[in-house]
Amino acid sequence: MSLIFYDDSPIFGGHEVMCLAGLSALLETYSAPVIFYATAANTTLCDRLSMLGQKHPHLVVRHVPWNSSKFESLRNLLKPSRARGLLEMFREDTASLVVAVQGNIEHSSLSLKACRIAKIKCLSYIPVPHSNHVMGAKLGACRDVFSSPIFKWPDVYVTISEEMERLLRERGAVAPVQIVYNGIDIDRFEGGDKEGARRDLKLPLDKILLGLVGRIEFRQKQQHLLVDAVSADPELKDKCHLVFAGEGPDSENLANLLNEKGVSHTIFEWCDTAPLYKALDALVIPSRYEGLPLVMLESLSSETTVFGSDRDGMRDILPESRRFRADDTFALSEALRAWIQVGCPKPEEYLVQRVRKEMSLEQFGRSFTEAILSEFKK
């Protein structure tokens, strides 16, 4: 009987990064063949799997010619032959457990349907169970109607935080849920010389540096919320310098907004984030939705304060004083101003140590391996 992973998302994102890290740890301790079905459209994933297979010859990679779409739940309904074709492939590989790698509930849902028909045990590894409507997707409410039944298909879930488990239940999930926190390289992300890091990155030495790291996309990441919060408060505007690291569809809009509001800023299309976290006084995550952001864990491990929207993984990790009402520029301004008034303290030591002990890559690998193999052996 075979252990199978399945990922038909055409996009290589943070969830694929974590899955590969977990798979690598699993392959170190599990010596029987592991089969990974990946869409040929995701060339980065296929390349990474090929490299992993060179190190672990018992990893077998199968490329499939299709990939999931924005209306995958509707395709599952209208084209039942797709699932029947996949289940025959699973049967040929004598699948005992299929791990569906799902960025959201529609990604890789074809494998869940195939398993449901064939009565093969399936596990959903999912970081973002939010509704399409909440995520601001086109025709989101309509897509949610068709995707809602999928939450009842898996036999077990693995997700990344307590808040994500709550959202799974809210969306209708009835299967058992295991929590495996994301992990980071704690040897790379640690505290250090703040002034030296600022000099190296050519950042101001006399300003409070507030950073936002990630894809520049206003719909989810909401960089504009930080700009508006700082520009609307004379004290913040005078004392703070904003640092953005990343690029995306709203890069030009962000630059224009910063110039229009007259906010002191630096934008890095790319930079090594390890020294950047050391240079910052605080990282800000004003996102509309997140899973368990790696940037939050990396920043805290680097002994840099984090502010985040009062939702998702930020609610699980950050203390109340470092959270603010989502989509509320005034609430963000208030939180930042209160922190500045008490001297811009670093994060509490217990929080830094929790991240470094419970959310290291090593701990993630152990937890991921245990979660998968415990279900495979049942």
C-alpha atoms as one frame of an Amber mdcrd trajectory, in Angstrom:
protein
   0.000   0.000   0.000   1.331   3.438  -1.009   1.590   6.865   0.546   0.696
   9.464  -2.081   0.949  13.262  -2.166  -1.088  15.243  -4.698  -0.726  18.933
  -5.683  -2.332  20.285  -8.872  -1.928  24.000  -8.124  -0.080  25.753 -10.967
   1.372  28.290  -8.511   4.401  27.643  -6.312   3.733  29.411  -3.025   4.594
  29.326   0.650   2.446  26.253   1.223   4.461  24.283  -1.326   7.651  25.446
   0.422   6.407  24.075   3.736   5.117  20.860   2.172   8.514  20.157   0.578
  10.260  20.849   3.894   7.909  18.408   5.609   8.270  15.846   2.835  12.052
  16.045   3.088  11.880  15.319   6.819   9.453  12.449   6.223  11.715  10.867
   3.604  14.572  10.872   6.100  12.684   8.519   8.412  10.324   6.612   6.089
  12.094   4.304   3.657   9.217   2.821   1.624   8.265   4.425  -1.730   6.418
   7.750  -1.567   4.617   8.929  -4.709   4.054  12.619  -5.471   1.590  13.667
  -8.181   2.354  17.238  -9.347   0.919  19.266 -12.195   3.387  19.796 -15.023
   2.232  23.439 -15.094   4.023  24.076 -11.773   7.564  23.897 -13.091   9.116
  25.174  -9.856   7.444  22.439  -7.832   8.460  19.803 -10.378  12.075  21.003
 -10.330  12.214  20.993  -6.518  10.718  17.499  -6.412  13.297  16.319  -8.945
  16.115  17.602  -6.731  14.535  15.999  -3.671  14.228  12.722  -5.584  17.942
  12.760  -6.362  18.625  12.805  -2.635  15.871  10.313  -1.794  15.493   7.717
  -4.587  12.381   6.241  -2.921  10.479   9.407  -3.898   8.582   8.738  -7.140
   7.316  11.824  -8.999   4.392  11.623 -11.423   3.530  14.622 -13.597  -0.128
  15.149 -14.489  -1.124  17.284 -17.513  -3.929  19.172 -15.775  -4.106  21.758
 -13.011  -6.762  23.255 -10.750  -8.594  26.437 -11.751 -10.512  29.198 -10.001
 -13.739  27.286 -10.593 -12.400  23.860  -9.648 -15.420  22.960  -7.513 -17.719
  23.543 -10.485 -15.452  21.478 -12.760 -15.600  18.645 -10.232 -19.386  18.739
 -10.515 -19.678  19.059 -14.291 -16.861  16.695 -15.318 -17.050  13.552 -13.163
 -14.845  11.642 -15.614 -11.814  13.618 -14.367 -12.098  12.099 -10.887 -12.715
   8.613 -12.264  -9.545   8.838 -14.344  -7.498   9.934 -11.344  -8.879   7.249
  -9.048  -7.753   4.589 -11.521  -4.238   6.031 -11.267  -4.458   5.914  -7.464
  -5.620   2.308  -7.612  -2.749   1.341  -9.905  -0.394   2.807  -7.306  -2.244
   0.901  -4.534  -2.948   4.129  -2.637  -3.584   3.692   1.067  -3.479   7.396
   1.993  -3.589  10.423  -0.316  -2.315  13.727   1.079  -3.997  16.572  -0.819
  -1.763  19.655  -0.703  -4.348  22.446  -0.742  -3.530  26.141  -0.727  -7.282
  26.607  -0.359 -10.155  24.140  -0.409 -10.465  24.120  -4.229  -6.793  23.407
  -4.960  -6.249  19.656  -5.366  -9.906  18.961  -4.569  -9.987  16.601  -7.560
  -7.921  14.152  -5.510 -10.395  14.394  -2.630 -13.272  13.564  -4.960 -11.398
  10.628  -6.482 -10.634   9.271  -3.007 -14.246   9.728  -1.936 -15.480   7.665
  -4.897 -12.835   4.959  -4.480 -13.089   4.957  -0.658  -9.388   5.712  -0.294
  -8.401   7.542   2.874  -7.550  11.193   2.165  -5.876  13.883   4.242  -6.114
  17.588   3.454  -3.014  19.641   4.265  -4.486  23.135   4.113  -3.332  26.527
   5.470  -6.142  28.826   4.265  -9.738  27.610   4.750 -11.183  31.122   4.261
 -14.154  31.663   1.995 -13.594  33.059  -1.480 -15.841  35.957  -0.504 -13.618
  36.908   2.440 -10.536  36.622   0.232 -12.090  39.059  -2.245 -12.137  36.569
  -5.118 -14.116  37.304  -8.253 -17.609  35.793  -7.936 -16.478  34.676  -4.484
 -19.930  34.155  -2.975 -20.975  32.015  -5.939 -17.820  29.918  -5.762 -18.380
  29.387  -2.041 -21.745  27.754  -2.759 -20.121  25.117  -4.960 -17.005  24.629
  -2.803 -18.844  24.283   0.518 -19.473  20.497   0.225 -15.751  19.845  -0.296
 -15.074  20.566   3.386 -16.831  17.293   4.248 -14.757  15.138   1.844 -11.415
  14.692   3.706 -11.064  11.969   6.341  -8.631  14.120   8.312  -7.170  17.625
   8.150  -3.737  18.992   8.941  -3.711  22.776   9.292  -1.340  25.368  10.679
  -2.946  27.034  13.715  -5.824  26.951  16.167  -7.568  29.786  14.352  -7.417
  27.840  11.090  -8.987  24.860  12.848 -11.811  27.141  14.019 -12.335  28.363
  10.452 -12.431  24.794   9.156 -15.223  24.006  11.589 -16.992  27.200  10.616
 -16.839  26.168   6.942 -18.386  22.779   7.709 -15.427  20.441   8.281 -16.385
  17.445  10.434 -13.209  15.308  10.190 -10.507  15.281  12.882  -8.003  18.153
  12.670  -4.305  18.031  13.540  -2.315  21.260  13.954   1.234  21.477  12.609
   2.754  24.941  12.942   4.831  26.301  10.080   8.560  26.282  10.738  11.457
  28.671  10.090  15.249  28.501  10.092  15.959  29.827  13.575  19.720  29.815
  12.951  19.235  32.308  10.125  16.653  34.498  11.837  18.027  35.755  15.132
  18.694  39.080  16.812  21.754  41.130  15.970  23.331  44.522  15.288  20.436
  46.836  14.403  22.578  49.859  13.529  24.975  47.771  11.423  22.074  46.226
   9.510  20.658  49.678   8.813  23.973  50.928   7.515  24.370  47.918   5.243
  20.856  48.389   3.832  21.275  52.187   3.602  18.287  52.809   5.866  17.861
  55.835   8.176  19.498  55.649  11.590  17.343  58.374  13.131  13.859  57.071
  12.295  11.545  54.375  13.643  11.561  51.742  10.910   8.262  49.989  10.201
   8.433  47.177   7.650   6.068  45.137   5.561   7.490  42.077   3.801   5.625
  40.188   1.090   3.833  40.350  -2.225   2.675  43.913  -2.934  -1.028  43.357
  -3.417  -3.545  45.691  -1.816  -6.446  43.202  -1.913  -4.856  40.764   0.543
  -1.686  42.275   2.001  -3.122  45.813   2.250   0.124  47.801   2.172  -2.007
  50.895   1.619  -3.469  50.505   5.123  -0.049  51.060   6.714   0.614  54.081
   4.497  -2.749  55.606   5.390  -2.296  54.898   9.116   1.091  56.643   9.228
   0.221  59.551   6.940  -2.968  60.343   8.897  -1.078  60.841  12.165   1.402
  63.772  12.296   3.522  62.138  15.020   3.851  58.858  13.145   4.533  60.615
   9.870   7.325  62.637  11.455   8.999  59.795  13.354   8.559  56.777  11.087
  10.179  55.517   7.911   8.350  52.731   6.062  10.241  49.850   4.471   8.573
  47.548   1.945  10.218  44.400   0.621   8.574  42.624  -2.293   6.930  43.178
  -5.613   3.528  42.491  -7.114   0.592  43.898  -9.067   0.303  46.993  -6.864
   3.994  47.962  -6.796   3.431  51.091  -8.868   0.293  52.005  -6.917   2.238
  51.738  -3.656   5.041  53.994  -4.882   2.515  56.556  -6.108   0.595  56.470
  -2.818   3.730  56.945  -0.722   4.789  59.940  -2.822   1.285  61.401  -2.782
   1.053  61.132   1.028   4.605  62.377   1.523   5.637  59.447   3.711   9.347
  58.686   4.197   9.991  55.268   2.698  12.225  52.683   1.040  11.034  49.958
  -1.327  13.174  46.889  -1.964  12.010  44.745  -4.866  14.145  42.061  -3.275
  16.485  41.864  -0.319  17.772  39.301   2.143  15.138  39.457   4.873  17.409
  38.204   7.667  19.327  41.511   7.997  16.151  43.471   7.218  14.360  42.098
  10.295  17.363  43.135  12.398  17.176  46.657  10.973  13.461  47.114  11.642
  11.881  48.325  14.841   8.640  46.568  13.941   7.093  44.451  11.218   3.467
  45.239  10.359   0.994  42.704   8.895  -2.253  44.524   8.014  -3.527  41.670
   5.824  -7.173  40.969   5.118  -6.410  37.279   5.647  -3.372  35.077   6.302
  -2.559  31.580   7.443   0.361  31.528   9.874   2.689  34.070   8.219   6.308
  32.987   7.986   7.330  36.652   8.051   5.735  36.971  11.501   7.670  33.984
  12.827  10.922  35.117  11.192  10.581  38.608  12.651   9.813  37.378  16.170
  12.709  34.920  16.000  14.867  37.929  15.063  13.653  39.706  18.241  11.727
  42.292  16.224   8.242  43.401  17.289   5.283  42.427  15.105   1.904  44.140
  14.721  -0.886  42.292  12.942  -4.568  42.354  12.072  -6.654  40.728  14.790
  -7.353  37.582  12.817  -5.953  34.258  11.629  -2.439  33.257  12.676  -1.724
  36.712  14.089  -4.531  36.215  16.612  -3.034  32.873  17.634   0.473  34.191
  18.255   0.541  37.929  18.977  -0.474  39.483  22.315  -3.562  41.707  22.306
  -1.475  44.898  22.491   0.173  44.028  19.171  -3.087  43.351  17.310  -5.497
  45.872  15.822  -8.961  45.743  14.279  -8.715  44.504  10.721  -9.264  47.034
   7.916  -9.076  49.921  10.416  -6.380  52.541   9.784  -7.221  54.434  12.992
  -6.833  51.261  15.093  -3.427  50.618  13.499  -2.371  54.223  14.168  -3.417
  53.893  17.799  -1.495  50.646  18.309   1.686  52.076  16.786   1.428  55.345
  18.713   0.939  53.527  22.060   4.001  51.380  21.355   6.147  54.396  20.450
   5.090  56.236  23.602   6.569  53.462  25.782   9.869  53.416  23.882   9.299
  50.915  21.048   9.935  47.793  23.145  11.085  44.528  21.595   8.745  41.512
  21.691   8.348  39.729  25.017  11.011  37.093  25.615   8.441  34.327  26.111
   7.091  35.022  22.628  10.527  34.899  21.015  11.319  31.640  22.790   7.960
  30.093  21.890   8.602  30.704  18.190  12.171  29.425  18.366  11.177  26.254
  20.254   7.789  25.349  18.768   8.088  26.750  15.232  11.577  25.859  14.081
  12.084  23.946  10.843  13.328  20.983  12.853  10.193  20.895  14.998   7.994
  21.365  11.924   9.630  18.392  10.207   9.036  16.156  13.230   5.416  17.248
  13.634   4.622  16.979   9.910   6.125  13.496   9.683   4.253  12.319  12.769
   0.940  13.759  11.505   1.191  12.068   8.106   2.582   8.708   9.192   0.162
   8.391  12.125  -2.731   8.526   9.650  -0.997   6.310   7.094  -0.433   3.538
   9.645  -3.987   3.524  11.014
